[in-house]
Amino acid sequence: MTPELINWLAVLAFLLGLIAIILEIIVFPGFGIAGIIGIILFGWGVLLASVDVVHVTEALVLALIATIIILIVGLKLMSRYKLWFKLTLQNRQQKEDGYVAPLQELSSFAGKEGFALTPLRPAGTAEVAGERLDVVTGGEFIEPGSRVMVVRVEGTRVVVKQLNGN
């Protein structure tokens, strides 16, 4: 291979590696195939652009070791000086502050009738057996004030249907 071809191949490997890493960050979040391909292409571009493969490999290994050491030291310093608490939210949602979990036993509402308080498009609020509930329909829209019946309860998801004669 000619030196010019190798230089263009190195640039192409860098660019493709960079594109793959950006795709991994923006389009395919996580650490998957695009990220691995990006890292491999990036490393291959470094090796192609180098004059001496041994020195480049040594530099890459030293950089990897330095990164691991800096990560470990950084984690130790963050825990010692409580820097992690400055970066994360420490508030808890307390019941006294008005935060309440949804009713645990919603299955008792199955088969009961009520009426829509808000438009159900397909989600909204209905009053069933004297209780205000967040409900969903099977996909249809239901106007406020319409009579509804709970057809099933799936965990905290209450599914209703409109009763005829409204």
CYANA upper distance limits for C-alpha pairs under 8 A (distance plus 0.5 A):
  1 MET  CA      5 LEU  CA      7.03
  1 MET  CA      6 ILE  CA      7.26
  2 THR  CA      6 ILE  CA      6.88
  3 PRO  CA      7 ASN  CA      6.66
  4 GLU  CA      8 TRP  CA      6.80
  5 LEU  CA      9 LEU  CA      6.49
  6 ILE  CA     10 ALA  CA      6.56
  6 ILE  CA     48 LEU  CA      6.99
  6 ILE  CA     49 ALA  CA      8.01
  7 ASN  CA     11 VAL  CA      6.83
  7 ASN  CA     48 LEU  CA      7.75
  7 ASN  CA     49 ALA  CA      6.84
  8 TRP  CA     12 LEU  CA      6.54
  9 LEU  CA     13 ALA  CA      6.54
  9 LEU  CA     45 GLY  CA      7.97
  9 LEU  CA     48 LEU  CA      7.99
 10 ALA  CA     14 PHE  CA      6.67
 10 ALA  CA     44 TRP  CA      7.92
 10 ALA  CA     45 GLY  CA      4.85
 10 ALA  CA     46 VAL  CA      7.55
 10 ALA  CA     47 LEU  CA      8.48
 10 ALA  CA     48 LEU  CA      5.76
 10 ALA  CA     49 ALA  CA      6.11
 11 VAL  CA     15 LEU  CA      6.67
 11 VAL  CA     45 GLY  CA      7.15
 12 LEU  CA     16 LEU  CA      6.51
 12 LEU  CA     45 GLY  CA      8.14
 13 ALA  CA     17 GLY  CA      6.39
 13 ALA  CA     41 LEU  CA      5.71
 13 ALA  CA     42 PHE  CA      6.70
 13 ALA  CA     44 TRP  CA      7.18
 13 ALA  CA     45 GLY  CA      5.40
 14 PHE  CA     18 LEU  CA      6.57
 14 PHE  CA     41 LEU  CA      6.93
 14 PHE  CA     42 PHE  CA      5.55
 14 PHE  CA     44 TRP  CA      8.46
 14 PHE  CA     45 GLY  CA      5.67
 14 PHE  CA     46 VAL  CA      8.18
 15 LEU  CA     19 ILE  CA      6.59
 16 LEU  CA     20 ALA  CA      6.56
 16 LEU  CA     38 GLY  CA      7.48
 16 LEU  CA     41 LEU  CA      7.29
 16 LEU  CA     42 PHE  CA      8.34
 17 GLY  CA     21 ILE  CA      6.69
 17 GLY  CA     37 ILE  CA      7.37
 17 GLY  CA     38 GLY  CA      4.35
 17 GLY  CA     39 ILE  CA      6.77
 17 GLY  CA     40 ILE  CA      7.76
 17 GLY  CA     41 LEU  CA      5.21
 17 GLY  CA     42 PHE  CA      5.34
 18 LEU  CA     22 ILE  CA      6.65
 18 LEU  CA     38 GLY  CA      6.73
 18 LEU  CA     42 PHE  CA      7.53
 19 ILE  CA     23 LEU  CA      6.57
 19 ILE  CA     38 GLY  CA      7.80
 20 ALA  CA     24 GLU  CA      6.66
 20 ALA  CA     34 ALA  CA      5.76
 20 ALA  CA     35 GLY  CA      6.76
 20 ALA  CA     37 ILE  CA      7.24
 20 ALA  CA     38 GLY  CA      5.21
 21 ILE  CA     25 ILE  CA      6.79
 21 ILE  CA     34 ALA  CA      6.92
 21 ILE  CA     35 GLY  CA      5.61
 21 ILE  CA     38 GLY  CA      5.55
 21 ILE  CA     39 ILE  CA      7.82
 22 ILE  CA     26 ILE  CA      6.54
 22 ILE  CA     27 VAL  CA      8.36
 23 LEU  CA     27 VAL  CA      5.54
 23 LEU  CA     28 PHE  CA      6.72
 23 LEU  CA     34 ALA  CA      7.39
 23 LEU  CA     35 GLY  CA      8.48
 24 GLU  CA     28 PHE  CA      5.15
 24 GLU  CA     29 PRO  CA      6.07
 24 GLU  CA     30 GLY  CA      7.39
 24 GLU  CA     31 PHE  CA      7.64
 24 GLU  CA     32 GLY  CA      7.81
 24 GLU  CA     34 ALA  CA      5.91
 24 GLU  CA     35 GLY  CA      5.88
 25 ILE  CA     29 PRO  CA      5.73
 25 ILE  CA     30 GLY  CA      7.70
 28 PHE  CA     32 GLY  CA      8.32
 28 PHE  CA     34 ALA  CA      8.23
 31 PHE  CA     35 GLY  CA      6.26
 31 PHE  CA     36 ILE  CA      7.92
 32 GLY  CA     36 ILE  CA      6.84
 33 ILE  CA     37 ILE  CA      6.57
 34 ALA  CA     38 GLY  CA      6.47
 35 GLY  CA     39 ILE  CA      6.68
 36 ILE  CA     40 ILE  CA      6.69
 37 ILE  CA     41 LEU  CA      6.55
 38 GLY  CA     42 PHE  CA      6.47
 39 ILE  CA     43 GLY  CA      6.62
 40 ILE  CA     44 TRP  CA      6.56
 41 LEU  CA     45 GLY  CA      6.55
 42 PHE  CA     46 VAL  CA      6.91
 43 GLY  CA     47 LEU  CA      6.80
 44 TRP  CA     48 LEU  CA      6.60
 45 GLY  CA     49 ALA  CA      6.59
 46 VAL  CA     50 SER  CA      6.73
 46 VAL  CA     56 VAL  CA      8.10
 47 LEU  CA     53 VAL  CA      6.66
 47 LEU  CA     56 VAL  CA      7.13
 47 LEU  CA     57 THR  CA      8.22
 50 SER  CA     56 VAL  CA      7.02
 52 ASP  CA     56 VAL  CA      7.00
 53 VAL  CA     57 THR  CA      6.56
 54 VAL  CA     58 GLU  CA      6.69
 55 HIS  CA     59 ALA  CA      6.64
 56 VAL  CA     60 LEU  CA      6.65
 57 THR  CA     61 VAL  CA      6.68
 58 GLU  CA     62 LEU  CA      6.60
 59 ALA  CA     63 ALA  CA      6.54
 60 LEU  CA     64 LEU  CA      6.67
 61 VAL  CA     65 ILE  CA      6.73
 62 LEU  CA     66 ALA  CA      6.54
 63 ALA  CA     67 THR  CA      6.56
 64 LEU  CA     68 ILE  CA      6.83
 65 ILE  CA     69 ILE  CA      6.75
 66 ALA  CA     70 ILE  CA      6.54
 67 THR  CA     71 LEU  CA      6.56
 68 ILE  CA     72 ILE  CA      6.75
 69 ILE  CA     73 VAL  CA      6.64
 70 ILE  CA     74 GLY  CA      6.32
 71 LEU  CA     75 LEU  CA      6.65
 72 ILE  CA     76 LYS  CA      6.79
 73 VAL  CA     77 LEU  CA      6.65
 74 GLY  CA     78 MET  CA      6.51
 75 LEU  CA     79 SER  CA      6.74
 76 LYS  CA     80 ARG  CA      6.60
 77 LEU  CA     81 TYR  CA      6.51
 77 LEU  CA     83 LEU  CA      8.31
 78 MET  CA     82 LYS  CA      6.07
 78 MET  CA     83 LEU  CA      5.16
 78 MET  CA     84 TRP  CA      6.21
 79 SER  CA     83 LEU  CA      7.00
 79 SER  CA     84 TRP  CA      7.07
 82 LYS  CA     86 LYS  CA      7.69
 83 LEU  CA     87 LEU  CA      7.19
 84 TRP  CA     88 THR  CA      6.85
 85 PHE  CA     89 LEU  CA      7.71
 85 PHE  CA     90 GLN  CA      7.46
 93 GLN  CA     97 ASP  CA      7.60
 93 GLN  CA     99 TYR  CA      6.26
 94 GLN  CA     98 GLY  CA      7.45
 94 GLN  CA     99 TYR  CA      6.26
 94 GLN  CA    100 VAL  CA      8.36
 95 LYS  CA     99 TYR  CA      5.31
 95 LYS  CA    100 VAL  CA      6.10
102 PRO  CA    156 THR  CA      7.63
103 LEU  CA    156 THR  CA      8.05
104 GLN  CA    155 GLY  CA      8.49
104 GLN  CA    156 THR  CA      7.76
106 LEU  CA    110 ALA  CA      8.26
106 LEU  CA    153 VAL  CA      7.23
106 LEU  CA    155 GLY  CA      7.96
106 LEU  CA    156 THR  CA      7.23
106 LEU  CA    158 VAL  CA      8.10
107 SER  CA    152 ARG  CA      8.29
107 SER  CA    153 VAL  CA      6.07
107 SER  CA    154 GLU  CA      8.47
107 SER  CA    155 GLY  CA      8.48
109 PHE  CA    128 VAL  CA      7.77
109 PHE  CA    129 ALA  CA      8.01
109 PHE  CA    150 VAL  CA      7.11
109 PHE  CA    153 VAL  CA      8.29
110 ALA  CA    150 VAL  CA      5.67
110 ALA  CA    151 VAL  CA      6.49
110 ALA  CA    152 ARG  CA      6.08
110 ALA  CA    153 VAL  CA      6.85
111 GLY  CA    149 MET  CA      6.70
111 GLY  CA    150 VAL  CA      5.64
111 GLY  CA    151 VAL  CA      6.29
111 GLY  CA    152 ARG  CA      8.01
112 LYS  CA    128 VAL  CA      7.23
112 LYS  CA    129 ALA  CA      7.34
112 LYS  CA    149 MET  CA      6.17
112 LYS  CA    150 VAL  CA      6.20
113 GLU  CA    128 VAL  CA      6.36
113 GLU  CA    129 ALA  CA      7.41
113 GLU  CA    147 ARG  CA      7.68
113 GLU  CA    148 VAL  CA      6.23
113 GLU  CA    149 MET  CA      4.77
113 GLU  CA    150 VAL  CA      6.96
114 GLY  CA    126 ALA  CA      7.39
114 GLY  CA    127 GLU  CA      5.90
114 GLY  CA    128 VAL  CA      4.69
114 GLY  CA    129 ALA  CA      6.86
114 GLY  CA    147 ARG  CA      6.29
114 GLY  CA    148 VAL  CA      5.85
114 GLY  CA    149 MET  CA      6.68
115 PHE  CA    126 ALA  CA      6.12
115 PHE  CA    127 GLU  CA      6.04
115 PHE  CA    128 VAL  CA      7.23
115 PHE  CA    144 PRO  CA      8.09
115 PHE  CA    145 GLY  CA      6.13
115 PHE  CA    146 SER  CA      5.90
115 PHE  CA    147 ARG  CA      4.82
115 PHE  CA    148 VAL  CA      5.72
115 PHE  CA    149 MET  CA      8.48
116 ALA  CA    120 LEU  CA      7.68
116 ALA  CA    124 GLY  CA      8.37
116 ALA  CA    125 THR  CA      6.76
116 ALA  CA    126 ALA  CA      4.69
116 ALA  CA    127 GLU  CA      6.88
116 ALA  CA    142 ILE  CA      8.04
116 ALA  CA    143 GLU  CA      7.60
116 ALA  CA    144 PRO  CA      5.38
116 ALA  CA    145 GLY  CA      5.57
116 ALA  CA    146 SER  CA      6.02
116 ALA  CA    147 ARG  CA      7.05
116 ALA  CA    148 VAL  CA      7.19
117 LEU  CA    124 GLY  CA      8.30
117 LEU  CA    125 THR  CA      6.02
117 LEU  CA    126 ALA  CA      5.37
117 LEU  CA    127 GLU  CA      7.02
117 LEU  CA    144 PRO  CA      5.75
117 LEU  CA    145 GLY  CA      6.52
118 THR  CA    124 GLY  CA      6.27
118 THR  CA    125 THR  CA      5.98
118 THR  CA    126 ALA  CA      7.39
118 THR  CA    143 GLU  CA      7.74
118 THR  CA    144 PRO  CA      5.33
118 THR  CA    145 GLY  CA      8.20
119 PRO  CA    123 ALA  CA      8.33
119 PRO  CA    124 GLY  CA      6.65
119 PRO  CA    125 THR  CA      8.23
119 PRO  CA    141 PHE  CA      7.78
119 PRO  CA    142 ILE  CA      6.38
119 PRO  CA    143 GLU  CA      5.37
119 PRO  CA    144 PRO  CA      5.34
120 LEU  CA    124 GLY  CA      5.16
120 LEU  CA    125 THR  CA      7.66
120 LEU  CA    135 VAL  CA      8.41
120 LEU  CA    136 VAL  CA      7.32
120 LEU  CA    137 THR  CA      7.42
120 LEU  CA    140 GLU  CA      8.46
120 LEU  CA    141 PHE  CA      5.98
120 LEU  CA    142 ILE  CA      5.46
120 LEU  CA    143 GLU  CA      7.01
120 LEU  CA    144 PRO  CA      7.87
121 ARG  CA    136 VAL  CA      8.40
121 ARG  CA    137 THR  CA      8.12
121 ARG  CA    139 GLY  CA      7.92
121 ARG  CA    140 GLU  CA      7.36
121 ARG  CA    141 PHE  CA      5.20
121 ARG  CA    142 ILE  CA      7.20
122 PRO  CA    136 VAL  CA      5.88
122 PRO  CA    137 THR  CA      5.58
122 PRO  CA    138 GLY  CA      7.67
122 PRO  CA    139 GLY  CA      5.88
122 PRO  CA    140 GLU  CA      6.57
122 PRO  CA    141 PHE  CA      6.09
122 PRO  CA    142 ILE  CA      8.05
123 ALA  CA    134 ASP  CA      7.89
123 ALA  CA    135 VAL  CA      6.24
123 ALA  CA    136 VAL  CA      4.68
123 ALA  CA    137 THR  CA      6.93
124 GLY  CA    134 ASP  CA      6.33
124 GLY  CA    135 VAL  CA      6.10
124 GLY  CA    136 VAL  CA      6.87
125 THR  CA    132 ARG  CA      7.25
125 THR  CA    133 LEU  CA      6.11
125 THR  CA    134 ASP  CA      5.15
125 THR  CA    135 VAL  CA      6.19
126 ALA  CA    132 ARG  CA      6.32
126 ALA  CA    133 LEU  CA      5.97
126 ALA  CA    134 ASP  CA      7.06
126 ALA  CA    135 VAL  CA      7.00
127 GLU  CA    131 GLU  CA      5.82
127 GLU  CA    132 ARG  CA      5.04
127 GLU  CA    133 LEU  CA      6.61
128 VAL  CA    132 ARG  CA      7.06
128 VAL  CA    133 LEU  CA      7.55
133 LEU  CA    158 VAL  CA      8.39
134 ASP  CA    157 ARG  CA      8.37
134 ASP  CA    158 VAL  CA      7.59
135 VAL  CA    157 ARG  CA      7.23
135 VAL  CA    158 VAL  CA      5.42
135 VAL  CA    159 VAL  CA      6.31
135 VAL  CA    160 VAL  CA      7.19
136 VAL  CA    157 ARG  CA      7.87
136 VAL  CA    158 VAL  CA      6.74
136 VAL  CA    159 VAL  CA      5.47
136 VAL  CA    160 VAL  CA      6.67
137 THR  CA    141 PHE  CA      7.95
137 THR  CA    159 VAL  CA      5.90
137 THR  CA    160 VAL  CA      5.62
137 THR  CA    161 LYS  CA      6.43
138 GLY  CA    159 VAL  CA      7.45
138 GLY  CA    160 VAL  CA      7.80
138 GLY  CA    161 LYS  CA      7.57
142 ILE  CA    146 SER  CA      7.34
142 ILE  CA    162 GLN  CA      7.31
146 SER  CA    162 GLN  CA      7.45
146 SER  CA    163 LEU  CA      8.27
146 SER  CA    166 ASN  CA      6.47
147 ARG  CA    162 GLN  CA      6.51
147 ARG  CA    163 LEU  CA      6.08
147 ARG  CA    166 ASN  CA      6.98
148 VAL  CA    160 VAL  CA      6.65
148 VAL  CA    161 LYS  CA      5.96
148 VAL  CA    162 GLN  CA      4.93
148 VAL  CA    163 LEU  CA      5.76
149 MET  CA    160 VAL  CA      5.84
149 MET  CA    161 LYS  CA      6.07
149 MET  CA    162 GLN  CA      7.02
149 MET  CA    163 LEU  CA      7.10
150 VAL  CA    158 VAL  CA      7.34
150 VAL  CA    159 VAL  CA      6.30
150 VAL  CA    160 VAL  CA      4.79
150 VAL  CA    161 LYS  CA      7.13
151 VAL  CA    159 VAL  CA      6.34
151 VAL  CA    160 VAL  CA      5.85
151 VAL  CA    161 LYS  CA      7.14
152 ARG  CA    158 VAL  CA      6.81
152 ARG  CA    159 VAL  CA      5.91
152 ARG  CA    160 VAL  CA      7.71
153 VAL  CA    157 ARG  CA      6.25
153 VAL  CA    158 VAL  CA      5.14
153 VAL  CA    159 VAL  CA      6.64
154 GLU  CA    158 VAL  CA      6.97
154 GLU  CA    159 VAL  CA      8.47
